[in-house]
C-alpha cells in the first residue's frame, strides 16, 4: 500500500491522494470507506488547528526554503508532543473534535473560534486513472477486512 494524502472532492484523485466515493447510491463497503476517510481527515484538521493555534508561525505563509519549513514544522510537532505529556492544561476538553460513546462526532471549539479557510475550487480533471482507482479500492478492501473497526458498519 502506498503512502497517501486524504482529500475531499475539491482535489483530483491520484494514486497518492484518496478521495471519497461520490453519489447517493453507495454500496456498504464504499460508505464504510468514506466514513473511515472522513475520520482520517478530521484527525488531520485537528492536528493542524492545534499547531496553528499554539504556534504563530503557521498563521501566515512561510517565506522559507522547504528544508527550513520542514524543520520548523517538525520542531513544533515535537514541542506539541512534549507539552501534551508534561502539561495537563495544554489542550482543554472540547478544544478539538471528539466522538462520544456512540461514535457521534462533536465539533471542537477551534472550528468556531478560528478563521475558516477559504474553500478550494474543484479541479477540472475528474478522470482518475486506473492506478488511482485501484489504490482507493485497495484501501476500501482493507477498511472492510483486517483494518475494520467494530462500529463502522453502523456509521
PyMOL commands that set and color helices and strands:
alter all, ss='L'
color gray80, all
select helices_A, chain A and resi 28-54+56-59+66-86+109-113+130-143+152-154
alter helices_A, ss='H'
color red, helices_A
select strands_A, chain A and resi 5-6+17-18+98-99+105-106
alter strands_A, ss='S'
color yellow, strands_A
deselect
rebuild
show_as cartoon
